[in-house]
Amino acid sequence: MTLIEKILLTIGCMAIFSGCGNQLLVDQDGNSYSTKTYGNTIWMTENLKATQSKNGEPIQFFYPNGDTSHVNKFGLLYDFETACKVCPEGWRLPTNDDWEELFNWNNSRESGPFKDNQFWANETNSNSSLFSSRPAGFGNNGEHSNQFNKKTLFWSKSKETEEFIWTYIFELENDSIRKASQHPTYAFSVRCVKED
């Protein structure tokens, strides 16, 4: 969907339905994202791809599979420190409570309703939530496989300890969404939620 189509869809939604619970979000780089309301929280339904902090400062990021051509479809990958400061003004990194509210909205922790139905090889996913998770893999120093096209991990702002941060994991050939703590220096996908 082009930027013009997204703008027209948003304006049409507001005019016809007095707001459909969806908004158009534009980040500090000028990238636009679709959004959706789940429960009481507005979420991005695409992975963040900002290359600077909300204050315009340079940040560190990784390209999915080390390839710049993947950014449009998969977004960028950020370490935890960067993830905490890269959401656009008025938006923030979701907490565990936000993630759990999202899954409660669907009455399930099954991954199919949250997986984009075009990007998970040999899987049939409904993406009925329109959350559209895609297997962006993760960024690291090369010690491990980046798992591109096999899984995606999303940061939570909630910490298990000072050394480990919670993530939510969508995996190829796994019908459930996992929660696991990770080291903050790894780079994962970011979805932002609107501040109250």
N, C-alpha and C positions, 0 to 999 in steps of 0.2 A: 504494500500500500504506500503510495507516495505521500509526501508531506501535505500537499494540497488536498488529497483525498482524506487524510486524517483530520485536517482542519475542517473540511466540509462535513465530515461525519460527526465531529464533535459539535459543530454549530447546529447541524440538523437535529442532533439528539437533544440539545438544550432547547431548541425552538419547539420541537414537536412534543417532547415528553417532560419539559421543564426539568431536565437533568436526568440522565440514565444511570447515574452512579459512576460514570466514566469521565475522565478528564484527559486533556492532552498535556503531557509534561515535556518541557524543554529544559535540557541541562545547560551547564555553563559553557559547553562547546557548541551549543546550538543544535545538538541531536534531539530529535523528538521521539517520544515513547507513548504507547498506548497504556492506559491504566484501567483498573476495575476495582469496584468495591466488593470486599468479602467480609460479611458480618458488619463490623463498625469501622473497618480499616480499608483505606484506599492503597492498593499495591500497584507497582509497575508490573506489566505483563511481558516485559522484555528485559534482557540483561543490560546492565549499565555499560556504557562505552566512553565515559568521560576521560579525557587525558590530563585534566587539571583538577585541583581541589575546588570546592565551592567558592573559595576566596581567590581563585585564579593562580594558585601556586603550582609549580611543577610537581608531579607525583610519579611514583614507580608503578609500572603495570606490565603485564605479560600478554602477548597475543596467543589466542587459542592455537595449540599445535605449532607455535612459533611462526605463524603465517598471518600477515596483515590482511589477506583476503577474507579471513574468517570473521573479522570484527563485526561487519554489518549483520550477520546472522547469529553470532554467538556472543557478542559483546567482548569486553576485556576482562582480565583476571587480576585481582588485587590481593595483596597481603592484608592482614587484619588491620594494622595501623592505618593503612591507606583507605581501606573500606570504611573506616569510621569517619573519614573526613571528605569523602568523594560524593556523597549523595547531594543533589541540588539543594539550594536554599529552600527551607520549608519542608524538607524530606529528611528521613533518617534511616539508618540501618535497622532492620527488624530485630526484636528480641525473641527469645523462646516463646514468650506469651503470644506474640504476634503470629509466629509460625503455627502454634497450636490452635489459635483461633481460626486460622486459614483452613487447617485440616478438619476442625470441628464444623466449619461452614459446610464442608462436603460430607460430613458424617462418616469419614473414612480416611485411613492412611494409605489407601491404594494409590499407586503412582500413576496409573493410566489416565485418570481424569485431569492430571496436571502435566502430562507429557505431550509436547507438540507431536502431532500424529504423522509428521513428515520426516523426522530426524532420528528416530530410534530404529535401527535396522531390524527387519523381520519381526517387528512388534506391531500389534494393532492396539492403538491407544485412542481413547475418545477425545481427550483434551476438552472435556465438557466444561471444565472450569474456565477455559481460555487463559490459563496461567502460562502455558506454552514453554515449559522447561525444555532445554536442548542440551545434548551431551558435549559441553564445552571443554571437559577435562579440567586440568589444573596446571598451574605454573609452579615450577620449583627449580632448584639449582642443577638439575640434570641427574640427580641421584636415583630418581624413580621415573617410570613411564608416566607420561602426562595423561593417559586414559582418555584422550580425545575420541569422540564418537562412542564412548563406552559409559561415561558417567558425568555428572555435574554435581558440584558441591556448592551450596549457598551459605555464606556467612550469617551467623546470628550475632547480635551484639552481646549476648549473654556468655559469661565465662564459666567454665567448670572450675578452673583455678587460674592463678595469674599466668601460668605457662600454657594453658590449653583453653581453646575457645570452641563453643558449640557450633556445629554445622548440620545442615540437612542435606541428605544425599539421595539423588535419583540415579539409578543404575540400569544399564542394559540387562534384560532378562531377569529383572527383579521387580515384582509387582508391588512391593512395599517401599515406603519412604523411610530411610534410616536416619537416625540422629547419632552423631558421634563427635567427640572432641578432637581437635586438630591443633597442630603447632601454628602459632600466628604468622610464621614467616612463609608458609605456603600461600599460594595465590589461587583464589577461588572466585566464582561468579558473585555478583551483587545484584540484589533486588532491593529497592528502597520503598519505604512506606511513608505516607503523608503524615506530618506531625499533627497532633490534635489542635 
